[in-house]
């Protein structure tokens, strides 16, 4: 990669050399954008960030490789902890190449990490405007609804996603968690009574098939389904199943 970069750098440097001035290469050289893309690719592979920066603008003019250039530039700046510039490239990638699954999840993960859920919502809604039927985007909205405590909407969208594709495990988790959280909220409201207990248990009963299906589809994600099933089985007095999940929780070190 180092040697390749030297060749590409020499080639691109011809644009500035007096010997080639009459060719007006800045305007006439149609190969330069591709050469610039290859240059930043090689420089990034060598972790030579200064050389990436040297040709980043030109590389982005290479239409056939623009999305890959944006991916490289995002990685380059994030590895230098320059998240402001890194996120700018994520936004450009998302806006210009929504079909590429690289940009969207990283963009919403970044805003979720810094607890800017309002911005996450804006990004998700924009994604759905561009592709209303995209299950990936719909699932992102579904997860956001769970995080925002919009449990009824989360259940409705989760059911819709499952209807479209019954193998999407996270939709089961989101809907099941929404019923589970509704049970927790109801248990904290008002005085203890038979009516209240029945309502709480009804939510747990509704959560149960979703969480069990999630367990079936994601058996290794024990930290997500063990705590839910532990509480559900306990409250619904499901002795054998509670004993099994209790043993699993102990062996996995999950409380």
URVEN-V728514 format. One record per residue. N is the residue number from 1. RES is the residue in one small letter. PSI is psi as a letter, one per 30 degrees, with the letter a starting at -180 (none if undefined). Layout:
<<N	RES	PSI> <N	RES	PSI>>
This chain:
<<1	x	e> <2	x	e> <3	x	e> <4	x	e> <5	x	e> <6	x	e> <7	x	e> <8	x	e> <9	x	e> <10	x	e> <11	x	e> <12	x	f> <13	x	f> <14	x	f> <15	x	f> <16	x	f> <17	x	k> <18	x	e> <19	x	e> <20	x	g> <21	x	e> <22	x	f> <23	x	f> <24	x	h> <25	x	f> <26	x	e> <27	x	f> <28	x	f> <29	x	j> <30	x	f> <31	x	f> <32	x	e> <33	x	e> <34	x	e> <35	x	e> <36	x	e> <37	x	e> <38	x	e> <39	x	e> <40	x	e> <41	x	e> <42	x	e> <43	x	e> <44	x	e> <45	x	e> <46	x	g> <47	x	h> <48	x	i> <49	x	e> <50	x	e> <51	x	f> <52	x	e> <53	x	e> <54	x	e> <55	x	g> <56	x	e> <57	x	e> <58	x	e> <59	x	e> <60	x	f> <61	x	f> <62	x	j> <63	x	e> <64	x	f> <65	x	g> <66	x	e> <67	x	e> <68	x	e> <69	x	e> <70	x	e> <71	x	e> <72	x	e> <73	x	e> <74	x	e> <75	x	e> <76	x	e> <77	x	e> <78	x	e> <79	x	f> <80	x	g> <81	x	g> <82	x	i> <83	x	f> <84	x	e> <85	x	e> <86	x	e> <87	x	e> <88	x	e> <89	x	e> <90	x	e> <91	x	e> <92	x	e> <93	x	e> <94	x	e> <95	x	e> <96	x	f> <97	x	i> <98	x	f> <99	x	f> <100	x	k> <101	x	g> <102	x	e> <103	x	e> <104	x	e> <105	x	e> <106	x	e> <107	x	e> <108	x	e> <109	x	e> <110	x	e> <111	x	e> <112	x	e> <113	x	e> <114	x	g> <115	x	h> <116	x	i> <117	x	f> <118	x	e> <119	x	e> <120	x	e> <121	x	e> <122	x	e> <123	x	e> <124	x	e> <125	x	e> <126	x	e> <127	x	e> <128	x	f> <129	x	e> <130	x	e> <131	x	i> <132	x	e> <133	x	g> <134	x	j> <135	x	e> <136	x	e> <137	x	e> <138	x	e> <139	x	e> <140	x	e> <141	x	e> <142	x	e> <143	x	e> <144	x	e> <145	x	e> <146	x	e> <147	x	f> <148	x	f> <149	x	g> <150	x	i> <151	x	e> <152	x	e> <153	x	e> <154	x	e> <155	x	e> <156	x	e> <157	x	e> <158	x	e> <159	x	e> <160	x	e> <161	x	e> <162	x	e> <163	x	e> <164	x	e> <165	x	j> <166	x	g> <167	x	g> <168	x	j> <169	x	e> <170	x	f> <171	x	e> <172	x	e> <173	x	e> <174	x	e> <175	x	e> <176	x	e> <177	x	e> <178	x	e> <179	x	e> <180	x	e> <181	x	e> <182	x	e> <183	x	e> <184	x	e> <185	x	e> <186	x	e> <187	x	f> <188	x	f> <189	x	k> <190	x	a> <191	x	l> <192	x	k> <193	x	l> <194	x	e> <195	x	e> <196	x	e> <197	x	e> <198	x	e> <199	x	e> <200	x	e> <201	x	e> <202	x	e> <203	x	e> <204	x	e> <205	x	e> <206	x	e> <207	x	e> <208	x	e> <209	x	e> <210	x	e> <211	x	e> <212	x	e> <213	x	e> <214	x	e> <215	x	e> <216	x	e> <217	x	f> <218	x	i> <219	x	f> <220	x	f> <221	x	h> <222	x	e> <223	x	f> <224	x	e> <225	x	f> <226	x	e> <227	x	e> <228	x	e> <229	x	e> <230	x	e> <231	x	e> <232	x	e> <233	x	e> <234	x	e> <235	x	f> <236	x	g> <237	x	h> <238	x	i> <239	x	e> <240	x	e> <241	x	e> <242	x	e> <243	x	e> <244	x	e> <245	x	e> <246	x	e> <247	x	e> <248	x	e> <249	x	e> <250	x	e> <251	x	f> <252	x	f> <253	x	h> <254	x	k> <255	x	none>>
